Amino acid sequence: MRPDRFGRRRRTQQPGMSSLVPFEPVDMTGLEALEGELATAGRHARAERYRAEWPDPLFAASLRDRLVGQLPVAEVEPWARGAAGPAEALPDGTPERLRPRVARRAPGVMPATRWTAAAIAAALIVSVIGLGSGRLLHAPAASRAGDVSAARLIRDGSSTVLVAGTTLQVGDEIRTADAGRAALQLGTSQARLAGASDVAIRSLDADELVLEQLAGRVYHRVDVPTGGTYTVATAAASWTAHGTAFDLDRRVLPSHADRMTVLAIEHSVGVAGPGVSATVTEGRRAELLLGADGVAPDIATGPIRSSDLADGWLAANAALDRASGFSVGVLVGIAPTDSPPTPSPEPTPAGTPVASTQPFAIPTPIPPKVTPKATPKPTARPTATPRPATPAPTPGPTPTPTPIAPLALTASACPGGTVLDWSASLSGSFHHYKTLWSSSETFSGASLVSGSYSPYKAKTSGADVNATGARWYRTYAYDSANHVIGKSGTRSATGMGLADPMGTLTVTDGPGTTDFAWTPFGGSEGCFTYYKVVYSETNPSPSYLDGDAYATYTGDQSASSATSSTVPSGTTYWFRVQVLRATDLGVFIVAETDSVQHLVP
């Protein structure tokens, strides 16, 4: 076949097929006029957006679903990512989850009627959904119930049995029975309810998901667009994350106070409320008590305990995260490979039903079916001439390799040092820990973090004092023969250098007291343990780390004053306030005031 003069190759008509028809020239005048009209209408709509009423989000989502549902769907292999082939593994070996990607494509030419219908549909979506916020396609991804057992859906005052696949709406409330469970797929995020839990949906906006956790325990796996938020309201406090995993348990105590316990599994989660503002970083836990109105909240933080990590609820959720392609954060060392262990609920008084925290079923791999092969018939062979047997050498014992268990590690930069927290080794042959650091992401040329050697299994936090620049860390556990029996993945942090200045300390005298006032430390809650007012008669720069005495201390980060009656009178001293961060392996200075000389009468 030769090409025709238009550069197109002629095709022979096959039986049952129509021949190709060349495109006729298309008059674009009407289309350009329609484009101008749509652009003008869009400008008018944007100019009026602050006076226009917001559309019903459920109507917008429904409209989008109906229009998008008419588009073809392409099946993609689970490992595929565009044309790049298999996805690369994350540092801990977990495959990276696939994310949707939008690529622009030059439009083909359609008949005028079809083009007009598509343009009207696109304009309708833009005007109804996008113009109010200044962005296109504001409607969220579909939200549905996943694995469910013994759970109910309360909608518009009616209670029905919740079944898998039910579409979720704003205003829905989901309650699980004592032995129930429910997995809620909220766009690309997930909320997994344990038994005796109660959650209400307040917003399904893709950029601002909001739940209200009314009771019980929920594992929140957050996956929102860049800049988006995922918020869980509990009484007067709210917990907000941008892309993380955290476990939140809400209980009402006999004193009628609300107790919220959060475990930061990956990255961090912020808490805010009347008198409360803090960030709980990966590997740490926070317990918040909210009492009656007018009573100040009480919050306590610390590293996640070994007993927390031994909970079967967390282990099973880690397995589900792995199956979904998520990193498991601090649960790296406890994620089961097949079926989750039995959860460890809190002690319950006799006669009270025990709430099940068993999450969702993990399928057991089915071994491949093996077809037995027929046994070949024996073939007669000539009889070999016997030879004298040569005694084989007796093999020695086969050395058993030392298993290396994974450890979790977090690195949080503070002024004056980077805090390092790791999970405890579970090996019976444990002898000591060491943490190394490197300025290279490949962890080449690693050096020992000063003071990180610890022969105590339960002492699992230290600091890289005065660290500067980007550093990568890894913690190891060793046996008595110096064999590695545990190892963490690498974690990075950018060191902040020396301690921060806090300005001037004011020292005054009261009746029999010495009074101090300073500007409170405004850094991260994770960098604060307590203030200490130190003093010295001879050292112009008194410091707690140098062994100088302290007049008083407080563990309240918001404090701006303190009083002491223990400073000996009749002497001139140098005074200073220091912010200290304590770890299992020592204390370092985060911030300090200038030294002030004062005569104590």
Summary of the structure (lengths in Angstrom):
residues: 601
radius of gyration: 32.7
end to end distance: 111.4
largest distance: 114.7
contacts: 1681
relative contact order: 0.07
helix: 13%
strand: 37%
